[in-house]
Amino acid sequence: MPKQVDHQERRETIARALWRVVEQRGTTHLTLREVAREAGISLGQLQHYFGSRAELLGFATDLAGEQSALRVGRALAGLGERPHPRAVLRAMLVELLPLHVDSRTTSRMSAAYVLEALHDEEVRERARGALSRGRAMVEQVVRQASADGLIAADRDPVVETDLLLALTGFTTLLELGVVEPAAALTAVDRHLDRLFEVAGRSAGEAEGGSSGR
């Protein structure tokens, strides 16, 4: 009997070929023909699964996002049953930075998708939705930490979420070698320390109050 083709597996194989094209040669070579060559199939075979460059790029970006979410999930699982929100936010932020091969691939895919989104309304709406959902997850952690008294009550969760996500701006600096990974991680840790300093300050104030009585 002829071998059954797993269409999802074939689509993922093509998407991974696109990742390699972006990783090794950049977005200027990101054509269906170039991806087909990288995947070892004909252009016609590729077009059987993806009718356009935007469709392929969207699928490849979604797949990269899913892989990123799995990595974050594994990192969070390693933090224990009830991890501190600081550790949760750090795991999420670090995964968004191009600090290892897999996260670099995701980062570069995201950059390629943003460039596509600037000139395609449908792609822009899809990208905006994905980014909004990711932002909402970060804000949820910040709001819960604030409600639990781990972040000072006078800190606006919306602003703090935006400031945390601004740290992903290290991506370009890391990719171009302007900032070293250790320096970026130090900045992330310093920012998180300041965000959660209320816990340490409260403990210190309580200690001071006790010694003064």
SULNOR-V14965 format. One record per run of one state. SS is the DSSP state (A for helix, B for strand, O for the rest). FROM is the first residue (numbers start at 0). LEN is the number of residues. If there is no record, write none. Layout:
SS/FROM/LEN, SS/FROM/LEN
This chain:
O/0/6, A/6/19, O/25/1, A/26/3, O/29/2, A/31/8, O/39/3, A/42/7, O/49/3, A/52/25, O/77/7, A/84/12, O/96/4, A/100/17, O/117/3, A/120/27, O/147/9, A/156/19, O/175/5, A/180/15, O/195/1, A/196/16, O/212/1
